[in-house]
Amino acid sequence: MATTTAAPAAFLDALRTGAAEPPGAGVPAWLWRLAGTLHGALPPPAADAWATRLHALLGSATPPAGLRAVHVWQADTVLPLLAGTADTAAPTALHRAAARGTPAGRTTWRSALGPLLLRLHDAAYDRSSAYAQALGGARDHALANGYPADEADAYGHAYARLATEANARACAEAHAQAVGAALAAAYAADDARAYADTFPEAQLRAVLRAAAAADAPRPGPLADGLLTALTTSRP
């Protein structure tokens, strides 16, 4: 039985306006959250064309139960995109096993996801903006305290380098700890609702930022890969 979706125009409008809930019954919360982020990341003509394909797919068959589509998408699309950023071998193997119906336990997931999430969020950290902000504040402080302009500039750069790397490390560690535990629990239980509660759209934005920093192709492959995962995971 197909998902009950709204008319294409209403479906597109809901994506464009960032509606919190899908305009139809049966669309998993995690899928709607990812769809909204991907639609917003794609250029306008491609975004609506992709959304039309998603609407047609949802109208033709029931979305797969559980997280099989998520595991296929992660293993076949997301993790290959991050291969230059982190070691993805262990998470990929776990996702492939889960897609075959044999998910690992929570502890195994947590061990594999921790290093990946740490590298992902480190790579996704907006170092340029953080550096500029720290530089400006430190340089102004130095000037206000009587430093000559050249010394104030040197002080600002030295402070910005230290502050940016410390903040990037703290941000990555906090995300890896919080998201890792929640993801491990959701994956181990094959719990789609729990996965939605991990804010997968925020994780996707981190992937997009990390990919942009590494000049990796984005976000088209991620969007197309999700459709492929949904198609191949249908009952």
C-alpha positions as MATLAB code, in Angstrom:
seq = 'MATTTAAPAAFLDALRTGAAEPPGAGVPAWLWRLAGTLHGALPPPAADAWATRLHALLGSATPPAGLRAVHVWQADTVLPLLAGTADTAAPTALHRAAARGTPAGRTTWRSALGPLLLRLHDAAYDRSSAYAQALGGARDHALANGYPADEADAYGHAYARLATEANARACAEAHAQAVGAALAAAYAADDARAYADTFPEAQLRAVLRAAAAADAPRPGPLADGLLTALTTSRP';
ca = [
       0.000    0.000    0.000;
       1.380    3.430   -0.963;
       1.871    6.290    1.447;
      -0.951    8.824    1.569;
       0.700   11.970    0.258;
      -0.654   15.411   -0.518;
      -0.902   16.720   -4.060;
       2.505   17.465   -5.619;
       2.076   21.235   -5.237;
       1.271   20.965   -1.538;
       4.150   18.537   -1.028;
       6.591   20.947   -2.692;
       5.239   23.900   -0.753;
       5.718   22.053    2.539;
       9.343   21.370    1.671;
       9.962   24.926    0.519;
       8.539   26.417    3.705;
      10.297   23.974    6.033;
       7.099   22.456    7.419;
       7.756   20.445   10.572;
       5.381   17.679    9.512;
       4.800   16.117    6.075;
       1.504   16.911    4.340;
       0.338   13.308    4.331;
       0.184   10.168    6.426;
       2.843    7.523    6.684;
       5.984    9.477    5.776;
       8.582    8.621    8.449;
       9.715   11.583   10.530;
      13.373   10.850    9.802;
      12.735   10.864    6.056;
      10.848   14.147    6.142;
      13.653   15.786    8.116;
      16.296   14.606    5.678;
      14.144   15.577    2.700;
      13.743   19.121    3.968;
      17.488   19.554    4.413;
      18.338   18.073    1.014;
      15.699   20.160   -0.723;
      17.118   23.286    0.902;
      20.687   22.381   -0.067;
      19.982   21.683   -3.738;
      19.799   24.562   -6.256;
      16.158   25.600   -6.903;
      15.416   23.827  -10.213;
      17.126   20.612   -9.111;
      15.524   20.809   -5.656;
      11.977   20.773   -6.965;
      12.763   18.102   -9.549;
      14.176   15.906   -6.790;
      11.173   16.562   -4.563;
       8.859   15.537   -7.388;
      10.717   12.240   -7.709;
      10.455   11.702   -3.947;
       6.720   12.441   -4.018;
       6.195    9.933   -6.832;
       8.202    7.313   -4.960;
       6.203    7.803   -1.767;
       2.969    7.584   -3.728;
       3.880    4.303   -5.379;
       4.828    2.173   -2.389;
       4.955    2.123    1.388;
       8.258    3.466    2.750;
      10.393    0.660    4.157;
       9.848   -0.078    7.818;
      12.689    0.239   10.279;
      16.017    1.695    9.241;
      17.055   -0.485    6.297;
      16.918    2.451    3.884;
      19.033    4.522    6.271;
      21.657    1.792    6.471;
      21.763    1.401    2.686;
      22.057    5.172    2.223;
      24.821    5.454    4.795;
      26.827    2.530    3.423;
      26.421    3.296   -0.281;
      26.310    7.106   -0.358;
      27.128    8.996    2.837;
      30.175    7.117    4.086;
      31.924    6.924    0.689;
      31.599   10.712    0.561;
      33.413   10.943    3.907;
      36.140    8.426    3.087;
      38.692   11.188    2.675;
      37.753   12.710    6.028;
      37.664    9.678    8.326;
      38.150    5.917    8.447;
      34.733    4.634    7.410;
      35.470    0.887    7.161;
      33.979   -0.204   10.497;
      30.758    1.856   10.269;
      30.258    0.781    6.663;
      30.496   -2.891    7.605;
      27.972   -2.418   10.410;
      25.542   -0.573    8.150;
      25.771   -3.295    5.505;
      25.128   -5.996    8.106;
      22.171   -4.058    9.506;
      20.747   -3.637    5.993;
      20.851   -7.435    5.682;
      18.850   -7.727    8.898;
      21.618   -8.364   11.435;
      22.218   -5.109   13.325;
      25.025   -5.002   15.869;
      24.556   -4.249   19.529;
      24.693   -0.793   21.042;
      28.270   -1.077   22.323;
      29.593   -2.180   18.940;
      27.815    0.666   17.193;
      29.105    3.174   19.727;
      32.708    2.035   19.278;
      32.506    2.316   15.504;
      30.599    5.599   15.381;
      32.684    7.501   17.934;
      35.831    8.082   15.828;
      33.753    8.762   12.701;
      31.595   11.400   14.391;
      34.645   12.999   15.962;
      36.309   13.450   12.570;
      33.057   14.473   10.876;
      32.259   17.284   13.272;
      35.865   18.427   13.354;
      35.834   18.675    9.561;
      32.443   20.395    9.574;
      33.457   23.098   12.057;
      33.361   26.565   10.497;
      36.971   27.449   11.166;
      37.025   30.493    8.876;
      34.215   32.296   10.697;
      35.488   31.258   14.126;
      39.013   32.428   13.284;
      37.820   35.794   11.980;
      35.684   36.394   15.061;
      38.478   35.438   17.475;
      41.018   37.512   15.545;
      38.864   40.619   15.609;
      38.103   40.359   19.308;
      41.690   39.681   20.350;
      43.141   42.402   18.125;
      40.655   44.985   19.418;
      41.493   43.984   22.980;
      45.192   44.406   22.324;
      44.727   47.803   20.685;
      42.553   48.955   23.577;
      45.381   48.029   25.930;
      48.037   50.055   24.160;
      49.600   47.513   21.800;
      51.034   48.930   18.538;
      49.034   47.907   15.478;
      51.543   45.304   14.257;
      51.817   43.681   17.684;
      48.056   43.742   18.136;
      47.671   41.984   14.788;
      50.244   39.322   15.705;
      48.580   38.804   19.070;
      45.185   38.494   17.406;
      46.380   35.822   14.977;
      48.132   33.849   17.715;
      45.018   33.887   19.871;
      42.746   33.028   16.941;
      44.812   29.975   16.025;
      44.691   28.600   19.558;
      41.035   29.443   20.172;
      39.785   28.084   16.860;
      41.434   24.692   17.237;
      40.401   24.370   20.895;
      36.795   25.234   20.068;
      36.736   22.890   17.078;
      38.004   20.041   19.232;
      35.493   20.748   22.013;
      32.616   20.970   19.536;
      33.582   17.706   17.845;
      33.953   15.855   21.149;
      30.599   17.072   22.433;
      28.778   16.045   19.256;
      30.506   12.667   19.087;
      29.529   11.843   22.655;
      25.923   13.019   22.475;
      25.036   11.890   18.964;
      27.040    8.675   19.171;
      25.089    7.323   22.116;
      21.721    8.197   20.597;
      22.575    6.781   17.176;
      23.976    3.578   18.648;
      20.758    2.995   20.589;
      18.555    3.681   17.557;
      20.568    1.488   15.215;
      20.817   -1.396   17.670;
      17.052   -1.374   18.196;
      16.193   -0.685   14.536;
      14.009    2.111   15.920;
      12.969    4.663   13.293;
      11.397    6.987   15.852;
      14.540    6.981   17.971;
      16.599    7.697   14.859;
      14.402   10.695   14.041;
      15.026   11.965   17.570;
      18.798   12.079   16.881;
      18.141   15.035   14.541;
      19.441   13.356   11.368;
      19.014   16.630    9.504;
      21.711   18.203   11.692;
      24.025   15.283   10.981;
      23.333   15.691    7.275;
      24.254   19.378    7.460;
      27.532   18.377    9.102;
      28.179   15.949    6.223;
      27.461   18.707    3.712;
      29.849   21.108    5.450;
      32.577   18.462    5.716;
      32.140   17.564    2.049;
      32.319   21.227    1.055;
      35.524   21.678    3.043;
      37.047   18.705    1.213;
      35.713   19.828   -2.188;
      33.721   16.594   -2.426;
      30.650   16.395   -4.688;
      27.504   17.609   -2.911;
      24.562   17.623   -2.330;
      23.240   15.958   -5.467;
      24.763   12.528   -4.822;
      23.363   12.509   -1.290;
      19.872   13.325   -2.540;
      19.945   10.807   -5.381;
      21.450    8.162   -3.091;
      18.587    8.541   -0.636;
      16.030    7.904   -3.381;
      17.982    4.848   -4.501;
      18.137    3.543   -0.927;
      14.388    4.008   -0.513;
      13.721    2.211   -3.795;
      15.960   -0.777   -3.113;
      14.726   -1.135    0.483;
      11.006   -1.375   -0.293;
       9.208   -4.586    0.671;
];
